[in-house]
Amino acid sequence: MDTTQRTDQQRSADRRRRELLEAADRVVLRDGPHASMNAIAAEAGITKPILYRHFGDKGGLYAALAQRHTDALLASLRAALDAPADRRERVESTLDTYLAAIEARPQVYRFLMHPAEGGQGTDQGFDVGRHSAPLLRRMGEELARVIEERLDLGPAGQQLARVWGHGIVGMMHAAGDWWLGERPCSRAELVRSLADLLWGRLAAVDDKTGSPGF
Protein backbone atom coordinates (compact mmCIF):
# COMPACT_ATOMS: atom_id res chain seq x y z
CA MET A 1 0.00 0.00 0.00
CA ASP A 2 1.51 3.31 -1.02
CA THR A 3 1.70 6.36 1.23
CA THR A 4 -1.12 8.21 -0.55
CA GLN A 5 -3.53 5.30 -0.06
CA ARG A 6 -2.61 4.97 3.61
CA THR A 7 -3.11 8.72 4.11
CA ASP A 8 -6.53 8.60 2.43
CA GLN A 9 -7.57 5.68 4.61
CA GLN A 10 -6.43 7.48 7.76
CA ARG A 11 -8.35 10.60 6.77
CA SER A 12 -11.44 8.48 6.15
CA ALA A 13 -11.04 6.76 9.54
CA ASP A 14 -10.55 10.12 11.29
CA ARG A 15 -13.62 11.55 9.59
CA ARG A 16 -15.71 8.52 10.58
CA ARG A 17 -14.50 8.78 14.17
CA ARG A 18 -15.50 12.46 14.29
CA GLU A 19 -18.94 11.58 12.93
CA LEU A 20 -19.40 8.93 15.62
CA LEU A 21 -18.29 11.34 18.35
CA GLU A 22 -20.76 13.93 17.05
CA ALA A 23 -23.52 11.29 17.21
CA ALA A 24 -22.43 10.44 20.75
CA ASP A 25 -22.54 14.14 21.66
CA ARG A 26 -26.12 14.40 20.44
CA VAL A 27 -27.17 11.45 22.59
CA VAL A 28 -25.30 12.80 25.63
CA LEU A 29 -26.98 16.21 25.21
CA ARG A 30 -30.33 14.44 25.15
CA ASP A 31 -29.81 11.69 27.73
CA GLY A 32 -26.97 12.90 29.95
CA PRO A 33 -25.64 10.12 32.22
CA HIS A 34 -28.31 7.79 30.83
CA ALA A 35 -26.52 7.74 27.44
CA SER A 36 -25.80 4.15 26.42
CA MET A 37 -23.77 2.47 23.71
CA ASN A 38 -27.01 1.14 22.21
CA ALA A 39 -28.49 4.63 21.92
CA ILE A 40 -25.28 6.06 20.46
CA ALA A 41 -25.02 3.26 17.88
CA ALA A 42 -28.65 3.86 16.88
CA GLU A 43 -28.06 7.61 16.57
CA ALA A 44 -25.05 6.94 14.33
CA GLY A 45 -27.01 4.47 12.20
CA ILE A 46 -24.67 1.57 12.93
CA THR A 47 -24.70 -1.58 15.04
CA LYS A 48 -23.24 -1.75 18.51
CA PRO A 49 -20.39 -4.11 17.42
CA ILE A 50 -19.25 -1.51 14.86
CA LEU A 51 -19.19 1.14 17.60
CA TYR A 52 -17.10 -1.23 19.73
CA ARG A 53 -14.74 -1.69 16.78
CA HIS A 54 -14.00 2.05 16.80
CA PHE A 55 -13.79 2.65 20.56
CA GLY A 56 -13.40 -0.75 22.23
CA ASP A 57 -16.00 -0.23 24.97
CA LYS A 58 -17.84 2.54 26.79
CA GLY A 59 -14.60 3.46 28.54
CA GLY A 60 -12.92 4.08 25.18
CA LEU A 61 -15.84 6.16 23.94
CA TYR A 62 -15.95 8.08 27.22
CA ALA A 63 -12.22 8.83 26.98
CA ALA A 64 -12.62 10.15 23.43
CA LEU A 65 -15.56 12.37 24.42
CA ALA A 66 -13.74 13.53 27.54
CA GLN A 67 -10.69 14.58 25.52
CA ARG A 68 -12.90 16.41 23.03
CA HIS A 69 -14.70 18.42 25.71
CA THR A 70 -11.67 18.92 27.96
CA ASP A 71 -9.66 20.28 25.02
CA ALA A 72 -12.41 22.81 24.33
CA LEU A 73 -12.69 23.79 28.01
CA LEU A 74 -8.94 24.20 28.42
CA ALA A 75 -8.80 26.40 25.32
CA SER A 76 -11.49 28.62 26.85
CA LEU A 77 -9.67 28.76 30.19
CA ARG A 78 -6.39 29.70 28.49
CA ALA A 79 -8.18 32.48 26.60
CA ALA A 80 -9.51 33.83 29.91
CA LEU A 81 -6.03 33.71 31.44
CA ASP A 82 -4.52 35.45 28.39
CA ALA A 83 -7.10 38.23 28.22
CA PRO A 84 -5.79 41.80 28.76
CA ALA A 85 -7.01 42.48 32.31
CA ASP A 86 -5.71 42.87 35.82
CA ARG A 87 -5.12 39.76 37.94
CA ARG A 88 -8.38 39.89 39.89
CA GLU A 89 -10.38 40.21 36.66
CA ARG A 90 -8.49 37.28 35.16
CA VAL A 91 -9.14 35.12 38.21
CA GLU A 92 -12.86 35.91 38.11
CA SER A 93 -13.00 35.43 34.33
CA THR A 94 -11.33 32.02 34.58
CA LEU A 95 -13.70 30.86 37.32
CA ASP A 96 -16.67 32.15 35.36
CA THR A 97 -15.49 30.42 32.17
CA TYR A 98 -15.50 27.05 33.93
CA LEU A 99 -18.89 27.59 35.56
CA ALA A 100 -20.41 28.92 32.33
CA ALA A 101 -19.23 25.80 30.49
CA ILE A 102 -20.87 23.36 32.89
CA GLU A 103 -24.00 25.52 33.08
CA ALA A 104 -24.34 25.66 29.28
CA ARG A 105 -24.08 21.87 28.84
CA PRO A 106 -25.14 20.26 32.13
CA GLN A 107 -25.98 16.94 30.51
CA VAL A 108 -22.47 16.67 29.08
CA TYR A 109 -21.01 17.56 32.48
CA ARG A 110 -23.13 14.93 34.23
CA PHE A 111 -22.17 12.30 31.66
CA LEU A 112 -18.47 13.05 32.16
CA MET A 113 -18.51 13.37 35.95
CA HIS A 114 -21.50 11.30 37.06
CA PRO A 115 -22.15 8.59 34.43
CA ALA A 116 -22.88 6.04 37.18
CA GLU A 117 -26.00 8.04 38.07
CA GLY A 118 -27.65 6.81 34.90
CA GLY A 119 -29.04 3.71 36.60
CA GLN A 120 -31.34 1.67 34.40
CA GLY A 121 -30.58 1.86 30.70
CA THR A 122 -26.89 2.61 31.12
CA ASP A 123 -24.02 0.21 30.46
CA GLN A 124 -23.18 -1.79 33.54
CA GLY A 125 -19.70 -2.14 34.97
CA PHE A 126 -18.57 1.38 34.06
CA ASP A 127 -16.12 2.71 36.64
CA VAL A 128 -16.77 6.45 36.87
CA GLY A 129 -13.85 7.17 39.19
CA ARG A 130 -11.29 5.47 36.98
CA HIS A 131 -12.38 7.55 34.00
CA SER A 132 -13.34 10.95 35.45
CA ALA A 133 -10.40 11.46 37.84
CA PRO A 134 -7.85 11.85 35.00
CA LEU A 135 -9.87 14.79 33.61
CA LEU A 136 -9.42 16.73 36.84
CA ARG A 137 -5.75 15.76 37.07
CA ARG A 138 -5.15 16.97 33.53
CA MET A 139 -6.81 20.30 34.28
CA GLY A 140 -4.79 20.60 37.51
CA GLU A 141 -1.51 19.99 35.68
CA GLU A 142 -2.41 22.47 32.94
CA LEU A 143 -3.22 25.18 35.48
CA ALA A 144 -0.08 24.36 37.46
CA ARG A 145 2.01 24.85 34.32
CA VAL A 146 0.48 28.31 33.74
CA ILE A 147 1.01 29.30 37.38
CA GLU A 148 4.65 28.17 37.33
CA GLU A 149 5.34 30.01 34.08
CA ARG A 150 3.75 33.28 35.20
CA LEU A 151 4.14 33.68 38.97
CA ASP A 152 7.34 34.11 40.96
CA LEU A 153 6.83 31.46 43.65
CA GLY A 154 10.44 31.19 44.79
CA PRO A 155 12.81 28.18 44.97
CA ALA A 156 10.03 25.61 45.47
CA GLY A 157 7.94 27.19 42.73
CA GLN A 158 7.24 24.04 40.72
CA GLN A 159 5.87 22.11 43.69
CA LEU A 160 3.83 25.06 44.95
CA ALA A 161 2.42 25.67 41.47
CA ARG A 162 1.18 22.08 41.36
CA VAL A 163 -0.37 22.41 44.81
CA TRP A 164 -2.15 25.58 43.73
CA GLY A 165 -3.15 24.19 40.31
CA HIS A 166 -4.72 21.01 41.66
CA GLY A 167 -6.20 22.85 44.64
CA ILE A 168 -7.90 25.46 42.46
CA VAL A 169 -9.26 22.84 40.06
CA GLY A 170 -10.54 20.76 42.97
CA MET A 171 -12.26 23.82 44.41
CA MET A 172 -13.84 24.76 41.07
CA HIS A 173 -15.04 21.21 40.51
CA ALA A 174 -16.52 20.67 43.98
CA ALA A 175 -18.12 24.11 44.19
CA GLY A 176 -19.39 23.93 40.61
CA ASP A 177 -20.85 20.45 41.13
CA TRP A 178 -22.72 21.61 44.24
CA TRP A 179 -23.87 24.83 42.57
CA LEU A 180 -25.10 23.11 39.41
CA GLY A 181 -27.20 20.73 41.49
CA GLU A 182 -28.69 23.19 43.98
CA ARG A 183 -28.40 26.66 42.37
CA PRO A 184 -28.22 28.37 45.80
CA CYS A 185 -26.93 31.64 44.29
CA SER A 186 -26.22 33.29 40.97
CA ARG A 187 -23.14 32.35 38.97
CA ALA A 188 -21.75 35.85 39.49
CA GLU A 189 -22.13 35.54 43.26
CA LEU A 190 -20.35 32.19 43.27
CA VAL A 191 -17.52 33.59 41.12
CA ARG A 192 -16.99 36.50 43.49
CA SER A 193 -17.02 34.26 46.57
CA LEU A 194 -14.52 31.80 45.11
CA ALA A 195 -12.27 34.64 43.92
CA ASP A 196 -12.36 36.13 47.43
CA LEU A 197 -11.25 32.76 48.83
CA LEU A 198 -8.29 32.57 46.41
CA TRP A 199 -7.30 36.18 46.51
CA GLY A 200 -5.02 36.34 49.60
CA ARG A 201 -1.94 34.58 48.22
CA LEU A 202 -2.67 35.41 44.60
CA ALA A 203 -2.74 39.11 45.42
CA ALA A 204 0.59 38.94 47.28
CA VAL A 205 2.80 37.10 44.78
CA ASP A 206 4.63 38.90 41.93
CA ASP A 207 4.52 38.03 38.26
CA LYS A 208 7.64 36.47 36.79
CA THR A 209 9.74 38.96 34.85
CA GLY A 210 8.90 38.77 31.17
CA SER A 211 5.77 36.64 31.65
CA PRO A 212 2.32 37.75 30.42
CA GLY A 213 1.18 37.78 34.06
CA PHE A 214 -1.45 35.82 35.88
CORDA-V897521 format. One record per helix or strand of 3 or more residues. SS is the DSSP state (@ for helix, = for strand). FROM is the first residue (numbers start at 1). TO is the last residue. Records with the same first field share a line. If there is no record, write none. Layout:
# CORDA-V897521
SS=FROM-TO, FROM-TO
This chain:
# CORDA-V897521
@=3-34, 37-44, 48-55, 58-82, 87-104, 106-113, 115-118, 128-150, 157-182, 187-204
